[in-house]
Amino acid sequence: MSNARQDAAGPDGAITEINPQRPLKSLLRLYRGERTNLGIATVAFAVKHSPVWITPFMTAIIIDAVVTHDTLFNLLWPAGVMVLAIGQNYPASLVYVKRQSVAVRNVEAALRRSLTRRLQELSIGFHRRTSAGVLQAKVIRDVETTVEASRQSLDTGLGAATTLVGAVVLTAVRVPEFLPVYALAVPAAAALLALSRKRMQQRNADFRSHMEHMSVRVAEMAHLIPITRAHASEDIQTARVDDAVVGVRSAGMRLDMVNGRFGALSWVGFQSLTIGCLIGAAWLSWSGMWGVTAGDVVMLSSYFVQLTGSVTALLLIAPILARGIESVRSIGEVLVADDIERNAGKPVVQSITGQIDLEGLRIEYPDADDEVALDHVSLSIAPGQTVAFVGPSGSGKSTLLNAVIGFVTPASGRVLVDHHDLQSVDMRSIRKHVAVVPQEALLFEGSVRDNVTYGSSALTDSDVVDALKGAQAWEFVSSIGGLDATIGERGARLSGGQRQRITIARALVRDPKILLLDEATSALDSESERLVQLALQRLMEGRTTLVVAHRLSTIRAAHRIVVLDKGRILETGTHTELLDANGWYAAMHRA
């Protein structure tokens, strides 16, 4: 599949193609699976909209009957037709709204599901490069803009099309000679659209860029509020958001001016054409040419007003459609991103013992000035061993853990788990046997049970309680309400040590074969650290454990300690062996 196209799942599992290089075509393709709903909606719209083009025709008949003192029947039957036409509007409108809503909401849901699925497939590197605020804007604002553009374009487009067809057909019945006059609206509309299209596209892209920048600033502000408040830096953070808000305002004003000029030119041009049509029809009737009657003058001027009004509405929808197209382009940037973890079709690993082998592992970060994070690292870790990694910041410790769990792709070398190359198997099957306890406890708003069983929903309450006891967490969980107690967003109602013990319980309940601990106690006070260390000792029993820590006191019991610096292994051995070697580790221990 080319980089310019990516499949996105539709509402029924069908595939919808998104091509950011051709956003308008992609927007139309989104609705391929909704052809039945759109077909019924189109018929219902034509029926409900019929009074718009039936009324001028019937009005012409009534006026001519009045002018010529025709029979009463010729006054009443057109009135009856208009009453019937108006009466059917209500049921037909309900059919239209329902079918249109089903089609639009299905596409809306499909886009959001496709984006969510793609975000889950994209690599950890992609997510580190892309702000969460930008991604949130794509899933929420861009999808909403796309759907709203679709809805308004459908309403306006069907209104214009049915009005045009009705006006042309009925004009052809009464005054066919007048049909060429209607064609004046088409080149006028095309000229206006051609003049404004490029500028509208540029302004919409600029506005979208500023909106994404503001989303980043707002997300950053929300995340940093505790630090901002603690450092009395509210004014600084407010100023950063204000700058983004001002940028959005300026870009929005430029966009509004482009749209305003376009709308004003459309209105002036088509109102002039309407006046010209009225005067021309009146002159034809006055001169007796083509047999145009007084009723025909009213009908022709009414139809031309409707026609020019419809074309004007189509032109005014152009800015909304332009925003929708820009949003499709924005959504496509995610859906075509090729930085994904590919697992489909690869062999599934059913069980592991915990053997880990690194063979000449080299990992680079091209977006960081070609920095080499790991440089030909080779290491063999037996099942059940605890290996600790120490070294200065930036030495490659966390990168090594990320490599073991498959979060980063080696530039060269291999990572083997139970002799399976991670690049050749379904990484999801490996991760089922791996648990991670990071430095910052990652919890979500919900109950204690929800957080502990995350990813393991088949567990019983007894399993959860056992895990909480093993994590030294059951005592405080019981005091706050048990398994159903809510812990707040990101575990805000818990202390740092409590959050970390919930995270350990989540790892323990999975019964992993491989355990990754990344600075799991570095942010805790001494008492919390003691409790977490007890929990970690229980968690590490009989498991292959990789530990990253700055506090040397937490790793002295490891089977092996590996010292890293600038992506290379400097020395390796037990705590005692490294002290005897009197190298980097011994110097750090003395310090």
C-alpha positions in Angstrom: 0.0 0.0 0.0 1.4 3.4 -0.9 2.1 6.1 1.7 -0.6 8.3 0.1 -3.4 5.9 1.0 -4.4 4.0 4.1 -7.4 1.9 4.9 -9.6 2.9 7.8 -12.3 0.7 9.2 -15.9 1.7 8.4 -18.9 1.2 10.7 -19.5 -2.4 9.6 -15.9 -3.4 9.3 -15.7 -2.2 5.7 -12.6 -0.4 4.4 -12.7 3.3 3.7 -9.8 4.9 1.8 -8.3 8.1 3.1 -5.9 10.0 0.8 -4.7 13.4 2.2 -3.4 14.4 -1.2 -7.0 14.2 -2.5 -9.1 15.2 0.4 -12.3 16.0 -1.5 -12.2 12.6 -3.2 -11.5 11.0 0.1 -14.5 12.8 1.7 -16.8 11.4 -1.0 -15.3 7.9 -0.5 -16.2 8.0 3.1 -19.8 7.7 2.2 -19.6 4.8 -0.2 -20.9 2.4 2.4 -23.9 4.7 3.1 -25.3 4.8 -0.5 -28.6 3.2 0.5 -29.2 5.7 3.4 -28.1 8.6 1.2 -30.4 7.4 -1.7 -33.4 7.3 0.5 -32.5 10.6 2.1 -32.2 12.2 -1.4 -35.6 11.0 -2.5 -37.2 12.1 0.8 -35.5 15.5 0.5 -36.8 16.0 -3.1 -40.3 15.2 -1.9 -40.2 17.4 1.2 -38.6 20.2 -0.8 -41.2 20.1 -3.6 -43.3 23.0 -2.3 -40.4 25.3 -3.1 -40.6 24.8 -6.8 -44.3 23.8 -7.0 -45.6 27.0 -5.4 -44.3 29.5 -8.1 -45.9 27.4 -10.8 -49.2 27.2 -9.1 -49.0 30.9 -8.2 -48.6 31.7 -11.9 -51.8 29.7 -12.7 -53.7 31.5 -10.0 -52.5 35.0 -11.2 -53.4 34.2 -14.8 -56.9 33.0 -13.7 -57.4 36.2 -11.8 -56.2 38.4 -14.6 -58.3 36.6 -17.2 -61.3 36.1 -14.8 -61.1 32.3 -15.4 -63.3 29.7 -13.6 -63.2 29.3 -9.9 -61.9 25.7 -10.4 -58.7 27.2 -11.8 -58.3 29.1 -8.6 -59.0 26.2 -6.2 -57.1 23.3 -7.7 -53.7 25.0 -7.6 -54.4 25.9 -4.0 -55.2 22.3 -3.2 -52.0 21.1 -4.8 -50.0 23.6 -2.7 -51.8 22.5 0.5 -51.0 18.8 -0.2 -47.4 19.7 -1.1 -46.9 21.5 2.2 -48.7 18.8 4.2 -46.3 16.0 3.1 -43.3 18.1 4.2 -43.4 16.9 7.8 -43.3 13.1 7.3 -40.8 13.4 4.4 -38.6 15.7 6.6 -38.5 13.0 9.3 -37.5 10.3 6.8 -34.8 12.6 5.4 -33.4 13.6 8.8 -33.2 10.0 10.0 -31.5 8.6 7.0 -29.1 11.6 6.7 -28.3 11.3 10.4 -27.6 7.6 10.2 -25.2 8.1 7.2 -23.4 11.0 8.8 -23.1 9.6 12.3 -21.9 6.2 10.9 -19.1 8.0 9.1 -18.3 10.1 12.2 -18.0 7.0 14.3 -16.0 5.2 11.6 -13.5 8.1 11.4 -13.1 8.2 15.2 -12.7 4.4 15.4 -10.2 4.4 12.6 -8.2 7.2 14.2 -8.2 5.5 17.5 -7.2 2.2 16.0 -4.4 3.9 14.1 -3.1 5.7 17.1 -2.9 2.3 18.9 -0.9 0.9 16.0 1.5 3.8 15.7 4.9 3.4 17.3 5.8 4.9 20.7 8.3 7.1 18.8 5.4 8.7 16.8 3.6 9.5 20.0 6.7 11.0 21.6 7.1 13.2 18.6 3.4 14.3 18.3 1.7 16.3 21.0 -1.3 14.6 22.7 -3.2 17.9 22.2 -2.7 17.7 18.4 -4.0 14.1 18.3 -6.9 15.0 20.5 -7.8 17.9 18.1 -7.7 15.5 15.2 -10.0 12.9 16.8 -12.5 15.5 18.2 -12.4 18.8 16.2 -11.3 17.6 12.8 -13.8 14.7 12.7 -16.5 17.1 13.9 -15.6 19.7 11.2 -15.6 17.0 8.5 -19.0 15.7 9.5 -20.5 19.2 9.8 -19.1 20.1 6.3 -20.7 16.9 5.0 -24.0 17.6 6.6 -24.3 21.2 5.4 -23.0 20.3 1.9 -25.7 17.6 1.7 -28.5 19.9 2.9 -27.4 22.8 0.6 -26.5 20.6 -2.4 -29.8 18.7 -2.4 -31.7 22.0 -1.9 -30.0 23.5 -4.9 -30.2 20.4 -7.1 -34.0 19.8 -6.5 -34.7 23.6 -6.9 -32.8 23.7 -10.2 -34.4 20.5 -11.6 -37.9 21.7 -10.5 -37.4 25.2 -11.9 -36.0 24.0 -15.2 -38.7 21.4 -15.8 -41.6 23.6 -15.0 -40.1 26.6 -16.9 -39.7 24.3 -19.9 -43.4 23.5 -19.6 -44.6 27.2 -19.6 -41.8 29.3 -21.1 -39.1 27.1 -22.6 -37.5 30.1 -24.4 -36.4 31.5 -21.1 -34.2 28.5 -20.1 -30.9 30.0 -21.5 -31.2 32.8 -19.0 -30.7 30.4 -16.1 -27.4 29.4 -17.5 -25.9 32.8 -16.6 -25.7 31.7 -13.0 -23.3 28.8 -13.7 -20.3 30.7 -15.2 -20.8 33.4 -12.6 -20.6 30.9 -9.8 -17.6 29.1 -11.3 -15.7 32.4 -11.7 -16.3 33.4 -8.1 -15.2 30.0 -6.8 -12.1 29.9 -8.9 -11.1 33.4 -7.7 -11.4 32.5 -4.0 -10.6 28.8 -3.8 -6.8 29.0 -3.4 -7.0 31.8 -0.8 -9.6 29.9 1.2 -7.5 26.8 1.2 -4.4 28.7 2.4 -6.4 30.4 5.2 -8.0 27.2 6.3 -4.6 25.4 6.5 -3.2 28.4 8.5 -6.2 28.4 10.9 -5.9 24.6 11.4 -2.2 24.9 12.2 -2.9 27.6 14.8 -5.7 25.6 16.4 -3.4 22.6 16.8 -0.7 24.8 18.4 -3.3 26.1 20.8 -4.5 22.6 21.6 -0.9 21.7 22.5 -0.6 24.8 24.8 -3.9 24.1 26.6 -3.0 20.4 27.1 0.4 21.5 28.4 -1.2 24.1 30.8 -3.6 21.5 32.2 -0.7 19.0 32.8 1.5 21.6 34.5 -1.0 23.3 36.8 0.5 21.8 40.0 4.0 22.9 39.0 2.8 26.3 37.8 1.0 26.9 41.0 3.9 25.7 43.1 6.3 28.0 41.3 3.9 31.0 41.3 4.2 31.0 37.5 0.6 31.5 36.6 1.3 34.6 34.6 4.0 32.9 32.5 1.8 29.9 31.6 -1.2 32.2 30.9 1.0 34.3 28.6 2.0 31.1 26.7 -1.6 30.2 26.1 -2.5 33.8 25.4 0.1 33.9 22.6 -1.6 30.8 21.0 -5.0 32.2 21.5 -3.9 35.5 19.8 -2.5 33.4 16.9 -5.8 31.6 16.5 -7.7 34.9 16.6 -5.5 36.5 13.9 -5.7 33.4 11.7 -9.5 33.2 12.3 -9.9 36.9 11.4 -8.0 36.4 8.1 -10.1 33.4 7.3 -13.3 35.3 8.1 -12.3 38.2 5.9 -11.7 35.8 2.9 -15.0 34.1 3.5 -16.7 37.5 4.0 -15.4 38.9 0.7 -16.5 35.7 -1.1 -20.0 35.9 0.4 -20.4 39.6 -0.3 -19.3 39.2 -4.0 -21.7 36.2 -4.3 -24.6 38.1 -2.9 -24.1 41.2 -5.0 -23.5 39.3 -8.2 -26.5 37.1 -8.0 -28.9 39.8 -6.7 -27.9 41.8 -9.8 -28.8 38.8 -12.0 -32.1 38.4 -10.2 -33.1 42.0 -10.9 -32.0 41.6 -14.5 -34.2 38.5 -14.8 -37.2 40.3 -13.3 -36.9 43.3 -15.7 -36.3 41.0 -18.7 -39.4 38.9 -17.9 -41.5 42.0 -17.4 -40.4 43.5 -20.7 -41.2 40.2 -22.5 -44.7 40.2 -21.0 -45.2 43.9 -21.8 -44.0 43.5 -25.4 -46.1 40.3 -25.9 -43.0 38.4 -27.0 -43.1 34.5 -26.5 -46.6 34.8 -25.0 -45.2 35.5 -21.5 -48.1 36.3 -19.2 -48.2 38.2 -15.9 -48.2 34.8 -14.0 -45.2 33.8 -16.0 -43.3 37.0 -14.9 -44.0 36.1 -11.2 -43.0 32.5 -11.8 -39.8 33.3 -13.7 -38.6 35.9 -11.3 -39.4 33.5 -8.4 -37.5 30.7 -9.9 -34.6 32.9 -10.7 -34.5 34.1 -7.1 -34.6 30.5 -6.0 -31.9 29.5 -8.5 -29.6 32.4 -7.6 -30.3 31.8 -3.9 -29.4 28.2 -4.3 -26.2 28.9 -6.2 -25.3 31.6 -3.6 -25.9 29.0 -0.8 -23.6 26.6 -2.7 -20.9 29.2 -2.9 -21.4 30.2 0.8 -21.0 26.5 1.7 -17.6 26.5 0.0 -15.8 27.9 3.1 -17.4 25.3 5.2 -16.5 22.6 2.7 -13.0 24.0 2.6 -12.7 23.6 6.3 -14.0 20.0 6.0 -11.5 19.2 3.3 -8.6 20.6 5.4 -9.8 18.5 8.3 -9.8 15.4 6.0 -6.3 16.2 5.1 -5.4 16.5 8.8 -7.1 13.2 9.6 -5.2 11.6 6.7 -1.9 12.7 8.2 -2.5 10.2 11.0 -4.1 7.5 8.9 -1.2 7.4 6.3 1.5 7.7 8.9 3.8 4.7 8.2 5.5 4.6 11.6 3.5 1.7 12.8 4.1 -1.5 14.7 3.3 -4.3 12.3 2.0 -7.5 14.0 -0.7 -8.8 11.7 0.2 -12.2 10.1 3.3 -12.8 12.3 3.7 -15.9 14.4 2.1 -15.8 17.8 4.2 -16.9 20.9 2.0 -18.9 23.3 4.4 -19.0 26.3 7.9 -17.9 27.3 10.3 -18.8 30.1 11.9 -15.3 30.3 15.2 -15.8 28.4 16.4 -12.4 26.9 19.3 -12.0 24.5 20.5 -8.7 23.0 22.8 -9.3 19.9 24.7 -6.3 18.7 21.8 -4.0 19.4 22.1 -0.5 17.9 19.3 2.1 18.3 19.3 5.5 16.8 17.0 8.6 17.2 17.2 10.3 13.8 15.1 13.2 15.1 17.7 13.9 17.7 20.7 14.9 15.5 21.4 11.2 14.7 22.0 10.4 18.3 23.0 6.8 19.0 21.0 5.7 22.1 22.5 2.1 22.1 25.7 1.2 20.4 26.2 -2.5 19.6 25.0 -3.8 23.0 25.2 -7.5 23.5 23.8 -9.2 26.6 22.3 -12.5 27.7 19.8 -12.7 30.6 18.7 -16.1 31.9 15.2 -16.8 33.0 14.5 -15.7 36.6 17.6 -13.4 36.7 17.4 -9.8 38.0 19.6 -7.5 36.0 20.0 -3.8 37.0 21.1 -1.1 34.6 22.9 2.0 36.0 24.6 5.0 34.4 24.4 8.7 33.9 21.3 10.3 32.4 21.2 9.7 28.6 23.3 6.5 28.9 20.6 4.4 27.2 19.0 2.6 30.2 15.4 3.4 29.5 16.0 2.9 25.7 17.2 -0.7 26.5 14.0 -1.4 28.4 12.0 0.0 25.5 13.9 -2.2 23.1 13.0 -5.3 25.2 9.3 -4.5 25.1 9.5 -3.6 21.4 8.8 0.1 21.7 11.8 1.1 19.5 13.0 -0.6 16.4 16.7 -1.5 16.2 18.8 0.1 13.4 20.8 -3.1 13.6 21.1 -6.1 15.8 18.4 -8.2 17.4 16.3 -8.5 20.6 15.5 -12.2 21.3 12.9 -13.4 23.9 13.1 -17.2 24.3 15.1 -17.1 21.0 12.3 -15.4 19.2 13.4 -12.3 17.3 10.9 -9.5 18.3 10.8 -8.2 14.7 9.6 -11.5 13.4 6.8 -12.4 15.9 3.5 -10.7 17.0 4.8 -8.5 19.7 1.3 -8.4 21.4 1.7 -12.1 22.2 5.1 -11.4 23.9 3.7 -8.5 25.9 1.1 -10.7 27.4 3.9 -12.2 29.4 5.5 -8.8 30.3 4.7 -6.3 33.0 6.1 -2.8 33.3 6.3 -0.6 36.5 7.3 2.9 35.3 8.6 5.8 37.3 5.2 7.6 37.1 2.3 5.4 38.0 -0.1 5.4 35.0 -3.6 5.2 36.3 -7.0 6.3 34.9 -10.2 7.6 36.4 -12.2 4.6 37.6 -12.3 2.1 40.4 -9.4 0.2 42.0 -10.6 -2.9 40.4 -10.7 -1.3 36.9 -7.1 -0.1 37.3 -5.7 -3.4 38.6 -7.5 -5.6 36.0 -6.7 -3.3 33.1 -6.0 -5.6 30.2 -6.9 -8.7 32.2 -10.7 -8.4 32.6 -11.3 -12.1 33.2 -9.8 -11.9 36.7 -11.9 -12.5 39.7 -12.1 -10.2 42.8 -10.2 -12.8 44.7 -7.3 -12.5 42.2 -7.4 -8.8 42.6 -7.3 -8.9 46.4 -4.4 -11.3 46.4 -2.5 -9.0 44.0 -3.2 -6.0 46.2 -2.0 -7.8 49.3 1.1 -8.8 47.5 1.6 -5.2 46.5 1.3 -4.0 50.1 -1.8 -2.1 48.9 -4.8 -4.0 50.4 -4.7 -2.1 53.7 -5.1 1.3 52.3 -7.5 0.1 49.5 -9.8 -1.3 52.3 -9.7 2.0 54.1 -10.9 4.0 51.1 -13.8 1.7 50.1 -12.4 -1.5 48.7 -12.2 -2.6 45.0 -15.1 -0.2 44.0 -13.4 2.9 45.4 -12.7 5.5 42.7 -9.2 6.9 42.6 -9.7 10.1 40.5 -8.2 11.1 37.3 -4.6 9.7 37.1 -5.1 8.5 40.6 -5.3 12.0 42.0 -7.0 10.8 45.2 -4.0 8.6 46.1 -0.5 9.4 47.3 2.5 8.7 45.2 3.4 5.5 47.0 -0.3 4.3 46.9 -0.4 5.0 43.1 2.8 3.0 42.6 1.5 0.1 44.7 -1.7 -0.1 42.6 0.6 -0.2 39.5 2.6 -3.0 41.1 -0.7 -4.9 41.8 -1.6 -4.5 38.2 1.7 -6.1 37.2 1.4 -8.8 39.8 -2.1 -9.9 38.8 -0.8 -10.6 35.3 1.7 -13.1 36.6 4.3 -12.0 34.1 7.5 -13.9 33.1 9.4 -10.7 32.4 9.3 -7.6 34.6 10.6 -4.2 33.7 11.1 -1.6 36.5 12.0 1.9 35.3 12.9 4.1 38.3 9.9 2.6 40.1 10.9 4.2 43.5 12.8 7.3 42.6 9.9 9.7 43.3 8.9 8.3 46.7 9.6 9.3 50.3 11.5 6.8 52.5 8.4 5.2 54.0 6.6 4.8 50.7 9.8 3.5 49.2 10.0 0.9 51.9 6.5 -0.4 51.2 7.0 -0.3 47.5 10.3 -2.2 47.8 8.5 -4.9 49.8 5.9 -5.1 47.0 8.6 -5.2 44.4 10.4 -8.1 46.2 7.2 -10.0 46.0 6.7 -9.1 42.4 10.2 -10.1 41.3 10.2 -13.6 42.8 10.9 -16.1 40.1 10.7 -13.6 37.2 13.2 -12.2 34.8 13.5 -8.7 36.0 15.2 -5.7 34.3 15.7 -2.8 36.7 16.7 0.8 35.9 17.5 2.9 39.0 19.6 5.8 40.1 19.6 4.8 43.8 22.3 2.1 44.0 20.8 0.9 47.3 17.8 -0.5 45.4 19.9 -2.7 43.1 22.7 -4.2 45.2 20.9 -7.5 45.4 20.6 -7.9 41.6 22.2 -11.0 40.1 24.0 -8.7 37.7 24.6 -5.0 37.4 25.3 -3.5 34.0 26.9 0.0 33.8 26.0 2.0 30.7 27.4 5.2 29.3 26.7 6.8 25.9 24.9 3.7 24.8 27.8 1.3 25.5 28.4 -1.2 28.3 31.2 -0.1 30.5 31.3 -2.9 33.0 29.1 -5.7 34.3 29.1 -7.9 37.4 27.6 -8.3 40.8 27.6 -5.5 43.4 30.7 -6.9 45.1 32.5 -7.6 41.8 32.0 -4.1 40.6 33.2 -2.6 43.9 36.3 -4.7 43.7 36.9 -3.6 40.0 37.1 0.0 41.3 35.5 1.5 38.2 32.6 3.8 37.5 30.2 1.8 39.7 32.6 1.9 42.7 33.0 5.6 42.2 29.3 6.2 42.2 28.9 4.0 45.3 31.5 6.0 47.2 29.8 9.2 46.2 
